Amino acid sequence: MDRLRISKQQGFGVIELMVAGLILVIAALTAISLVVMAIAVNQHNKIDSTQTMLAESVIEQVNSTIIGGGTSGLTDCAGNSWTINTAPGGSALSGSAIDYTESSPPSNYNMQYVVKTPCLTSGTTQAVYDVRWNVSIVGAPTNPTNSYEVIVGAKRVGSRNNAMVEPSALTLRAITGN
């Protein structure tokens, strides 16, 4: 007579399934939080890149103009033409950065630059940036030179002070002249 072999089939128990499910939920939540963080960092970098591009554009305009008395111009995506004054003076400074607490910066030393997608007057507005600059003679008033220090700041209008998503105001400094 053959012996009947009784084999015990083993499967997953309820506790094992609960532990596996918990591990799966934790892994999914971790992945979702990484995706959300990546989106926030991408937005931060986009704003930071735009601020840098705008500040560099103003520095290039000042540098390419006859420093000390000329003006230059820049047109934004909404079709606004902005005059860039290169004479010494400009927006108030707080230390070596632009002071955004100044409520009425001098005309032709600031602009509310509109960014649209696509960059046409009919495009969708993406953001508005408050761009301000200050031009000063290096060494003035005691030992003036033919060089100028240009300080340009750019800040997204309506920033919510959320450092994860929106960078703080950007300040670039350059020395230019003949």
JOZI-V125279 format. One record per backbone hydrogen bond with DSSP energy under -0.5 kcal/mol. NH is the residue of the N-H (numbers start at 1). CO is the residue of the C=O. E is the energy in kcal/mol with one decimal. If there is no record, write none. Layout:
{{NH	CO	E} {NH	CO	E}}
//
This chain:
{{5	3	-0.5} {6	4	-0.7} {7	5	-0.7} {9	7	-0.6} {10	8	-0.6} {17	13	-2.3} {18	14	-2.2} {19	15	-2.3} {20	16	-2.4} {21	17	-2.5} {22	18	-2.4} {23	19	-2.3} {24	20	-2.1} {25	21	-2.4} {26	22	-2.4} {27	23	-2.3} {28	24	-2.2} {29	25	-2.6} {30	26	-2.1} {31	27	-2.2} {32	28	-2.4} {33	29	-2.4} {34	30	-2.0} {35	31	-1.9} {36	32	-2.4} {37	33	-2.3} {38	34	-2.2} {39	35	-2.1} {40	36	-2.1} {41	37	-2.5} {42	38	-2.1} {43	39	-2.1} {44	40	-2.3} {45	41	-2.6} {46	42	-2.1} {47	43	-2.2} {48	44	-2.5} {49	45	-2.5} {50	46	-2.0} {51	47	-2.5} {52	48	-2.2} {53	49	-2.4} {54	50	-2.4} {55	51	-2.3} {56	52	-2.6} {57	53	-2.1} {58	54	-2.0} {59	55	-2.2} {60	56	-2.6} {61	57	-2.3} {62	58	-2.6} {63	59	-2.7} {64	60	-2.2} {65	61	-0.8} {65	62	-0.7} {67	65	-0.9} {68	86	-1.2} {69	66	-1.3} {70	66	-1.9} {72	84	-1.9} {74	82	-2.1} {76	80	-2.1} {77	114	-1.8} {79	76	-1.6} {82	74	-3.4} {82	80	-0.6} {84	72	-3.2} {85	83	-0.7} {85	108	-2.7} {86	70	-2.1} {89	135	-3.2} {91	133	-2.5} {94	97	-3.3} {95	93	-0.5} {96	94	-0.6} {97	94	-1.1} {99	92	-2.6} {100	98	-0.8} {102	99	-1.1} {103	101	-0.5} {109	106	-1.5} {111	131	-2.3} {113	111	-0.8} {113	129	-2.0} {115	127	-3.0} {117	124	-2.4} {120	118	-2.9} {123	120	-1.9} {124	117	-2.4} {126	115	-3.2} {127	115	-1.5} {129	113	-2.9} {130	155	-3.4} {131	111	-2.8} {131	129	-0.8} {132	153	-2.4} {133	109	-2.1} {134	151	-2.2} {135	89	-3.0} {136	149	-2.2} {138	147	-2.5} {140	137	-1.6} {143	139	-3.0} {145	138	-1.5} {148	176	-4.1} {149	136	-3.1} {150	148	-0.6} {150	174	-3.3} {151	134	-2.7} {151	149	-0.5} {152	150	-0.5} {152	172	-2.9} {153	132	-3.1} {154	170	-2.1} {155	130	-1.6} {157	128	-3.3} {159	156	-1.2} {163	161	-0.8} {165	162	-1.0} {166	162	-3.4} {170	154	-2.8} {172	152	-3.0} {174	150	-2.2} {176	148	-3.0} {178	146	-1.4}}
//
